[in-house]
Amino acid sequence: MLRATWKSLWSRKIRLLLSTFAIVLGVAFVAGSLVFTATLDRAFQSIMTGSVSDVVVRPVGSSGDDGAAPGRGIPASTLERVRAVPGVERVEPEVTSFSTYVVGSDGKLVGGQGAPGIATTYHDAPAAHGIPGLRMSEGRAPTNSTEVAIDPRTAERAGYRVGDKVDLVTAGKQPRVRATLVGLVSFADGSGLAGASLVAWDLRTGQSLYQTQPGTYSDLWVVIDQDRTQQEVRDAVAKVLPAGVEAQTGDRAADEASSDIKEALSFITTFLLIFAGVALVVGSFLIINTFSILVAQRARELALLRALGASRRQVTWSVLFEAVVVGLVGSTLGLALGLLLAAGIKVLFAQFGLDLSGTPLQLTPTAVVAAYAVGMVVTGLAAYLPARRAAQVAPVAALRDEVAMPEGIVLRRALLGGLLVLLGVGLELWVLTGERAQETTLLGAGLFLVVAGAVLASPVVGRPIIRGLGSAFRRVFGTVGNLAEQNALRQPRRTAATASALMIGLALVSMMSVFGASATKSVDTLIEENFQGDYTVSGNFGMPFSSTVADGLERVPGVDAVARVRFAPAQIDGKARQALGGTDLVALQRITMIEPVSGSLDGLDAASAVVNESKAEELGVQPGDDIRVALAGRTTTLRVAAVVKDNPAVAPVVTTLAGFQRAGGPDQDNYVFVDRAAGSDPAAVRAGLERQVEALPTVTLKDQDEFKAEQREPIDQLLMLIYALLGLAVIIAILGIVNTLALSVIERTREIGLLRAVGLSRRQLRRMVRLESVTIAVVGALLGVALGIGFGVVLQRSQESQGIAQLAIPWGRLGLFVVLAAVVGVLAAWFPARRAARLDVLKAIATE
């Protein structure tokens, strides 16, 4: 039996290739996603290696990813105390910033697409556990304010060499700096910075640029005696520190920073794994279809084996053995293709600022095991049901011309599918009509039930669509159109399974189109309703910029009001990572609507704050209550003066500019809103404002329409990324159509020969296959778009409290998806139709 199985396997090379191809596509996306996420993890692990010392001393409330607030530093007296602690071998003071960027030789900003611009003061002290820290790969370290060192990747992108003059922009007191590049600096392991840039100054220059209090530092780099433990020395250091300054072990600091980065980028891993799952589901349809057709084509052969004495179990295991071989080959090729796919994803993410070129692809054991597990398990499951059906067919029945396997009770499957759809829709409505725990999980479960139900019901639901298309085809193409319709209806499960793969891909694409259009409309509405100013000045990706910019804007003739808006992450009433804002409410009220719900905005001072409705409810406060704010090593009490309606122009908790600095906030602006004086010349005012920001490529001036476009840009970029990834799943579905049609042509070889013998021309035969392909594609597209609209509405409603309050359905784009699906159907049929037309008539008729 084993010999017969091997012979059968190798005698059908084309079928083997097509079935292997199905597995390769499904495995490739899973393996590629896992390889890329491992590469991402490795990149950030490399950044953390060498970036922390054995013990880190810093202000309370600061962390490795945001640094201490400028002006809130550690005094020199603390440095001397730490140096005297037993077990401390060396202490290096540091000044660090995360908003310093290099301007290239062409005048364009290098980076600034989301990854931080890290600036630090250079020293050669080792990192935690004796690992080398920073190193100069070329040149020397800077020694004065006219010298700087940058990382090699940034120097290459900027077009600079050692000895060149380098322009930099900062968020400190001196927004534009020019210095001579004297060295190339990097972490000791030579790893990349994942799109970030690294700038190194000497200590005095760092202090003058970023610290408002002379002689202070943002943190202390503590090297310990390697005979001591980090915890032991950390405890000793903590005893000599003043209030507002803390000591932490390097291992813990690295873990916290790494966790923060991974948490911030966790959506990438989640997206990729979701898309891998989508690709796997779509690929599973392709694999199941393939094996169903292969087993159906071998029905007579398997029946003959049964007639010669083979048991049902032997027949089942024969098919499963073929599946194992095919799964093994497909998984190996899929793993290799997954590496190429990961490289492609790497290039794609580099366009959005996440440059991993310095980190090689990480082929982990997890990716290898997952690739083979997915390929083998999915293939085994896909082959089991057809194999079991083949073994249960009576040999005498299979030896007749009844080659097609029975389709089962389609109506029962449709009823079950309808029930699942109802359950899914009911679950979605239940979640959306109230506040539920695990809302995201429940919504996902509801969507899964709807998709599963739609797949089961598609043979019945798709039948009217097929008949409608068939009616149009008969009118236009006559008999050929009728044959195409009958071919699509003859195997409803196969047609539906092939269409379902495309349906799932397009459902997700359509869902994101609806959500993206809704998000864009919501952003536009929010700006129109809440912002009446003429101009907005902001940094790239909301990064802070020097307060001197607003000083210059106030001096421009024709400017009536300038409102600074600042944000800082703080601990408010014990809740971490809360947004504390600082602004001039008098100026801001001339530009945006701030409506008190209770309390009064009159007399707001540095000891008071305004809280929006949502945050007041969360904190349980009202006017007259006190809130405690911990920021940059300082704890401040602010009195709630008023509760106001939610407004995206201000933070949930906002105080005056003086109160913001008193609480420890940096002297940096995140946004500056500008209102033009009545009767002033718009062109002259804009020109004056442009002159104030033209030297800073990190800062831009925008009118209301440009501000809307800027706020929409991250949404559009995210959608483009999602479309690109989902597009791969759609490609798998399209190739599934090619695969199904190609195997279907092989299955219908004799039938095609008879059609040709009774007068069907080659051209008509190609048209018949094309129309069948278009039918499958359009059925999948229409069902997918219908589901996608429903899913998009659910997603928008679930995010209504997050600001996506407007529903928008892009009917034109969704209609284009259906048209493109029909075009894809024509292209997908090219190879199967060509092969069918080239069959020799006599040989085809003689095929068993």
N, C-alpha and C positions, 0 to 999 in steps of 0.2 A: 504493500500500500504506500509506503514511504517513497519507493522508487517511482511509482505512478504519479505521486504528488510532485516530485521533482521534475519529472518529464513534462507534466502539465504546466508547471510553473515556467519553465524555460521555453516551452513551445509557443507562448503567447507574449512575445517581447513588447509589442506595442501596448497591450493591455497592462503588462507589468509596469511599463514606463509611466503610463497615465495614472495608475493607482498609486505608484510611488510618489509621483508629482503631487498628488493630493495631500499626502502626509508631510512632504517636505515643506509645503506652504504653511500648514498649521503649526508645525514644530518650529519653523524659522522665527515666527513672531514671538512665541513664548521664549525661546532661547535668546533672541535678540534683546527682548525687554529685560531679562534677568542679567545678561551680560552688561547692558548699559547701566542698570541700576547699581551693579557691583562696581563698575567703573566710577560712577558718581560717588559712591561711598569711599572708594579708594582715594579719589581726588581730595576729599575733605579730610580724610584721615591724614593724608600727606601734609595738608596745610597745617593741621594741628600739631603734627610732629615737628618739634623744634620751635613752636610758637608760644610755648609756656615754659616757665621756670619750675624749679622744685617747689617753691612757695611763691604765691602771688599776693602782693599787698596792694589794695586798691580801695577807693571810697565805697562805702556800703551802698548797694543799689546799682552799681555799675557792673557790667559783665564783659566777657571777652569779645562780644560781637558789637557792643555799642560804645564801649569805653566810658571814661568819666566825662562828665559834662565839662566843657571848657570853662576855665576859671575856678573850678572846684578841684583843687589839687592837694597833693600830699606835701607838707612843708619839709625843708631840709633837716629840721630837727628830728623828724621821724626817721629819716634815712640813717642818721647817726645812731639812733637807738637800736634800729634793726641790725646794723653792722656789729653792734656790741653783743648781740645775743649768742650764747654758746651754740655751736653747731652750724652757725652761718659762716660760710666760707667766702662768699662774695655777694655784694649787692650792687646792682646797676639801676640807677633811676631812668625812667622812660617817660616820654610824652607821646601819646598816640592819638591819631585822628582817623576817621573813616570816611572823610569827604574831601580828599585831596586828589586831584586828577591831573594827568599830563596832557598838555596840548601838543599835538604832533607838529612836525616840521611844515605840514601843509595847512596849519592853522585849525585843524579839526580835533575835537576831543577824542582821546583814546579811552575806550571803555565808557563808563557812565550809562550803561544799558541795564542797570540793576545791581551788578556786582559792585562791591565797595571799592573805593579808592583808599587803600591803607597807607597811612603815613606813620612812621615811627622814628625814633632816634637810634642811631646805630651803636652797637657794642658787640664784642666778640665773646660774651659770656656763654657758656654751654647751657643747653636747655635741660629739662627734667631728665633725671637718671643719667646725666653726663652726655646726653645726645648733643651733637654740635648744633648750634643755633643758626644765626645768620652768617653768611660767608660772602666774601667778595670774589666773584668769579673772574672779574677783570678790573683793572684799575685799583683804586684805593678808596678808603672811607672818607666822607666829607669832614672838614675840620672847621668851617666857618659858614656864615650866612650866604656866601656867594657860591657855595658848592652843594651838590646833591648827588645821590646815587639812586638808580631805579632798577627794577628787575629786567632781565634780558628780554623777555617776551614783549614787555611794554616798549622797551627801547627799539626793538625790531619793528613793531607796529607803528611806532611814532616816527621812524626814520632817523633815529639819533645814534651817534657813536660817541665813545668816550672823548671828551674835549669839546663837544658841541654845547651851545647855549640851549637850555631847556626852559620852556614856559610851563608854569603850573598854575592851577586855580585851587583856592582853598575856601573853606567856609569860615575862616578865622578873620582876625582884624585886618589882615593884608590879603585881599581876595585874589590878587595877581602877583605871582612871584617869578623872577627870572634868575636862573643860576646855571653854573657850568657843571656838566655831567662829568664827574671824576671817577665813577665806578659803577659796576653792575652788581647788584646785590640780590641774593635769593636765599631761600631756606637750604639748609645743608644737604638735604636729600635730592635737591635739584628738581623737585616736582613742580607742576604747574600751579596756578593760582585760581583755576576755574573761572577765568574771566576777570578776576580782580587785578588791580595793579598794586605795586609795592614801591613806596618812596621812602628813602632814608635820609635824615638830616643829622647834623651834630646836635648835641643836647641843648646848647644855648639857642640855636636857631629854632628848634622845636618849641622851646618855652616861649620865645618871643612871638611865634606864629599862633600858638594854640592856647597858651595859658594867660589869663588876664591878671592873675596874682603872681608877681615876680618871684622867681626862685622856687616854684612849686612843680610837682610832677604828677602825671596822671596815674602812674603805678610804679611799683618797685619790683625788679626782677631779682629774686633771691636764689642763690646757688648754695646748696647745703653740703656739709661733709657727708660723703657717700656711706660712711659708717652709721649715720643716723637715718631714721625714717622721716618721710615728709610730714607725717602727722605729728611726730615728736617735735620737730623744729617749728612746725606751724603753731602748735600750742604755746611754745615758748615765745615766738614772735608776737602772737596775739596779746600777750600780757603787757607789752610795752607800747601798744598802739593807742592813739588818742580816740576819743569818741568820733564816730562817723567813718572810721577806717577799719577794714577787716583784713584778715589773712586767710588764705585758702590754699590747700595743697594743689600742686600743679596737676595731679591726676584728676582731681575733682573739677578744677577749672577747665581742663581740656574736655572732659566728659560733658560738662554743661554747655560749653561753646559748640562742641560737635552735635550735641542733642538739639540745640537751638537751630543750628544750620540745617540739620536733617528734618527738623519739624517744619522749618520754613519752606523746605523743598520737598516735603513729603508728598505734596500733590503731584509732583512729577512721577514719583514711584507709583503712586496710586493710579494715575492716568495710564501709565505704561502697562501696569498689570491688568487694569480693566480692559485696555485695548488688546492685550495678549489673550485675555479670556474671550473677548469678542472674536478675535481671529481663530481661536481654538474652536469656538462654537460653530463659526462659519466653516472652518476646515473640517469639522466633524460631519457636517451635512455632505460635504464633498466626498469624504471617505466612505460614509455609509452608502451614498448613491453609487459610488464606484464599485463597492463590493456587492451591492444588490444586483447591479447589472452583470458583474462578472459571474456571480453564482447563477443568475438566470440564464446566461449564455452557456453555462456548463451543465444545465439541467439534464440534457440527454446523456452526457458523459457520466455524470454522477449516478443517473438511473441505471446505466449499463453496469457500473461498478456494483451497484446494489444487486442487480440481476445475477452477477457473477459470484455473489456471496459476501460482499462487503456489508458490514453492519451499519446501522444508522450512526452509531458512535464513531466508527472509523471514517465515515463520510464527513461528519462534523469536524473531527480532528484533522482531516485532510485539508479542509478549507481553512481552519484556524492556523495550521502550520504554514500555509501560504501567507496568511495574514502576518504571522510572526516574522517571516523572512522579509516580506515587503515593509513591515513596520521598522525592522532593524535597519534596512538600507535607507528608508525614508528618513528615519530619525538621524542617521549619520549625516546624510546630505543636508537635512534641515538644520542641524547644529552648525555646519559649515556656513550655510546661507544666513543663519542667525548672526554669526560674527560680522558678515558683510552688512546686514541690516542694522546691527548695533553701531557700526561705523557710520552708516548713513544717518541714524538718529543723532549721533554725536555731532556730525556736520550741521544737521538741522538746528539743534539747540545752540550751536555756536552763533547762528544768525540772530539769536535772541539774547546774546550776551553771556551765555554759559559756555565758555570756551574750555574744553577739556583736552585740548591738543597736547598738553604736557603730561597727560596720564594715559598710558597704554590700556587697551581693552583688557578687561579682567574676565578670563574664562574660569569661572569658579566650579568646584565640584557640584554645587547646587544646580548650576545651569546645565551641566552635563547630565546629572541624574534626572532633572526635570524634563530635559529634551527627550531622553530615551523612555522615561516613564510615560510622558504624554503620548509620544509616538506609538509605543507598544500597547499601552492600555486602550487608547482611543481606537487604534486599528483592531485590536482584539475584540472590543465591544462592537465596533462597526461590522465586523465579519461574523460575529456569533449569531445574530438574528437571521441573516440570510442563510448561514450554514445550517442552522437548526431547521429553517423552513425547507431547505433543500433535502435534508435527511428525512423529513416527514412526508414528502411527496411519494406516492406509490410508484415503483419502477415502471409499471405498465403505462401509467398515465403520463409519466415524464418521457417515455420512449416515443409517444405519439408527438404530433406537431405542436402540442400545447406547451411551447417553450416558456412563455411568460409565467412567472410565478404569480400566485393569487395575491390580490391586493388587500384582502381582509375586509373587515367591515368598516368602510370609510365613514359611514354615517355615525357609528358609535364613537369613532375618534373625534369627529366634528362636535358631537354633543359634549364630550369630555373637554374639548378645547373651549367651547362656549362657556362651560361652567368655570373653567380656570380664568377666563377673561372677566367674567362677572365677579369672581372672588378678588381678582387683582384690582379691578376698578373700585369695588367696595372698600378694599383696604386703603387705596389712595384717598378716597373721599373721607374715610374715617380719620386718617392722619391729618388731612388738610383742614378739617373742621374744628380742630382743637389742638392744644399743646400736648404733644405726646413725647414720652421718653423714647430714645433711640429712633427719632424721626427719620433720619437718613437711612438707617437699616430697613425700617418698615417700608419707606417709599421704594427702596431698591427691590425689596421682596415683592411689592405690588407690581412693579414694572416687569420683574422676571415672570410672574404668573401670567401677565398679559401677553408677553412674548411667547411663552410656552403654549398658551392657549391658542394664540394666533397661528403658530406653527402646526398644531394638531388640526385646527379647523381650516387651514389654507386649502386643502384639496377641494372642500365644498365651497368656501368663500371665494376662491379663485375661479371656480367654474363659470359664473356669470361673466367675469371679465374675459375669460378665454372665448366664450361664445360671442360676446360683443365684438372682440377683435376678429373672430372668425367670420362674423357676418360682414365686417368691412373688407376682410381679405377676399371673401368669395365674390363680392361685388367688383373688386378691382382686379383680382388675379384668377378668378374662376375656379377651375378644378384644383389648381395648385394651392390656392388659399384654403379650399375645403380639406385637402390632404394634410396641410399644416395644422389646421384646427383639430382634425381627428387624431393626429399623432400626439398632440399636446394633451388631449382628453383620454387617450387610450391607457396611459400610465399616470393616473392623477397623483399618486403618492410621489412618484419620481419627479414629475413636473413641479409639484408643490415643494418638495424638498430642495430642488435646485433654486426655485424662486425664493424660498424662505431664507436661503443664505444671503441673497441680495437684499431681501426685505429687512433683515436685521441690521445690515450695514447702513442702508439708507434711512432706516428708522432713527438710528443714532445721529447720522448726519443731519437729518431733518430736525430732530429734537434740538441739537445745538444751534441750528439756524434760527429756530423760533426763539430760543433762549438768548442768542446773541442779538437778534433784532429787538427783543424786549429790553435787554440791558442797555442797548444804545439809545432806545427811545426814553428809557427811564433816566439816563444820564442827562440827555438833552432837556427833559422836563424839569429835573432837579435844578439845573443851572438857570433855566428860564425863570423858574419860580423863586429862586433864592438869591440870585446874583444880579444886581442892577448896575454894577460898576462898569466902567468903560474898558478897563484893562486888568489883566492879571499877570503878575510876575512870579515865576516859579522855577525851581530847579528840576533837572532831569529826574524822572521817577520819584518826584516829591522829596528829593534830597535837600537838606538845609543849605543855605548860602549866607554869605557875610551880611551882617546888619548894615554895613556901609552902603550897600546897594540902595536900600530904602532911604537912607540919608540923602543920596544923590537924587533920587526920584522926587523927594519933597522940594528940591530946589528948582525943578523944571518949571518954567513959566507956563501958566495955563492949567496947572494941577490944582484941584480944589481940595481933595482929600486923599490921604495915603493911610491904609490900614494894614498894619503888620499882623500876621497870624503865625504863631509858633506852636509846635507840638513837642512833647517829650514823654517817653514811657516812664511811668512812675507807679509807685505802690500807693493806692488810695484806700484808706480804711482797711488795710490788711489785704486788699486784692491786688495781686501783681499784674504788671503789664497793662495798666490803665493809661489812657491818653489824657495828659494834662496839657491844657492850652494856655497861651498868653496872647493878649491882644489889647488894642485900644478900642473899647466898645463904643465910645462916642464916635470915632471915625468910622468904625465898621458899620454902625447903624445907618450911616449915610449911603452905604453901598449894598447892604443886605438887610433882610427883614429879620429882626430878633424880637419875638413876641413873648413877654412875660406871662406865665400862667399864674404864678403867685409870687409875692415879694416885690421888690423894686430894684431897678437898675441904677437909681440915683445914689450917688455917694459911694460907688464901688471903689475900693482902695486895695492896697497891697496885702491886706489881711482878710480879704473877702473873695468869694468866688461865685460863679453862676453855673448851675447844673441843669442839663436838659432833662426832659420828662422821663425818658427811658432810664437814664443813669440814676436819677433821683429815686425812681421806683426800685431799681436794683440795689442801691445802697441804703434805702429806707430813710432818706433825709428830706427835710423841708426847710424853708427859710428860717433862719435863726439857729439851725444846728451847726455843729462844727464837724469838719472832716480833717483827717490827718493824712498828710502827703509826705512820702519818703522818696527822696530823689537825690542821687549823687552824694550820698553820705550825710544828708541833712533831713531832719523831720520837721515839718512846718504844719501849723494848725491854721486852717482857713475857715471863715464863717460863711455859710451859705446865705447869700443876699437875695437870690431869686431863683426860681425854677422857670425855665423857658421851653418853648416848643423846640423839638428836634430840628436842627439846622446843620446841613453838611459843611457849612462854611466855618463852623467853630467846633472845637473839641467838646466831648460830653461834659467835661469839667474845665472851666476856663476862668482865669483871673486876669488882672491887669498885667502889663509888661513888667512893672516893678514887682508885682507879686510873683510873677513867673521866675524872675531872677532871684528873688528872695527865697523861693522854694528850691532853688538849685538848678533851674532850667538854663540852657545855654543861650548866650547872646547871639543867636542865629535865627534867621527867618525861614519858614517853610513856604509861605505864600505872602505876597504883598498885593493888595487890591488897590487900584488907583481909579479915582473919579475925576473927570475933566471938568473944569469950571465952565459954567454957562457962558456962551458967547465966544469961547476960545476957538482957535483954529485947530480942528482935529489933526490935520496933517502936520502942523508945526509941533503940536504937543507930542504926537507919536514920534516924530523925528527926535525930539529932545529926550524922550524916554529911551528910545533905541540907543542913543549915544551913551547912556548911563550903563547899559548892559552889554554893549557890543564887544567889550574886552573879555567877557566871561562866557565861554561857550557852554558852561553848565547852567546858565540862567537864560531864560527866554521871556519875551514880552508878547502877550497875546490879547487880541480883542475877544469878545464873547464867542464868536463863531470859531475862532482858532482855539479857544479854551475848551470848547465842546469837542473839537476834533482831537485835542491832546488827551482828554479824558476817555475818548472812545478808542484811542490807539491801543492801550493794553488789552482791551476786549477784543479788538480785531486781531491782534497778534496771537492771543490765546486761541481764538477761533481758527486761525490759519494753522496753528500747530495741531489742534484737534482734527481739523479736516485732513491734514497731511497724514496723521496716524490712522484715522478712520478710513482714509482713502486706500491704505494698504489692505484693510479688511474687505473693502469693496472690490479691490483687485482680485483678492482670493475668490470672492463670490463670482466675479466675471469669469475667471479661469475655471471655476466650477461649471459654469454653463458650457464652456469649451469642452471640458472633460466629459460632461454628461452627454453632449451631442456627439462627440467623437466615439464614445463607447456605444451610444445608441445606434450610430451608423454601422458599427461592427455587428451589433446584435441584429440589425435589420438588413444585413447584406443580401440575403435571398430575396426579401421583399423588394429591395431597391432594384435588384436584377430583373424581377418580374415587371416592375413599373417601367423600367427602361425597355423591356422587351415588347410591352404593349403600346409604346409610342411616346413615353415621357422623355423629353430631350434633356441633355446635360444642363442646359441653362434653366429649364424648369425645375430640375432636381435641386440645383443650387439654391434657387429661389424658395423652394419648399423648406429646405433646411434653415435658410435665413429667417423665413417667416415664423418657423417654430421657435427659433432663438429669440426673435423679437417678442413673441408671445410670452415666453418665460421671463424675459427681462422686464417687460411692462407690468406683468402681474406682480413681480417682486417689488417694482418701483412704486406702484400705486398702493399696495398694502403697506410698504415701508413708510411712504410719505404720510399716509393716514395715521399710522401708529406714531410716527414722529411728531405730528401736530399735537396729538393727545399727550405724549410724553413731554413735549415742550411746554404745554400749558401747565402740567403738573409741576415741572421744574420751576417755572416762573412763579407760580403761586406759593411754592415752598420757600422761595427766596424773597417774598414780598416784604418781610420785616427787615431784610438786609438792603433795601433800597431799590430792588427790581420790582417796582410797583406798576409798571405799564406793560400790558400785553401787546405784542406786535407779531403778526404772522406774515412772513415775506412770501406772499403767494407767487410772485414772479420767479423767485429763486427756486421754490419748490416745484413749480411747473417745469422749470429748466431741468431739474433732476430727472423728471419723467422722460422728457425729450432726450436727454443724454443717455438714459437707460435704453431707449429704443435704438439709438445710434450704436451703443455698446453691443446690443443684441446683434446688429448687422455685422459688426467687426468680429464678435465672438464666433460667429458661424462660418468665418472665412475658411479656416482649416478643415472642420468637419464637412462643409459643403464641397470643398475642393476634392477631398478624399472620396466622398460619395460619388461625385461626378466622374472620377477617374477609374472607378471599378469596372472590370471587364464583365460584360453582361452575361456571357455563358458561364464563366467561373462563378459569378455571383449566384446565378440560378442553381448551380450544382452544389453550393455551399450547404453543409448539414447544420 
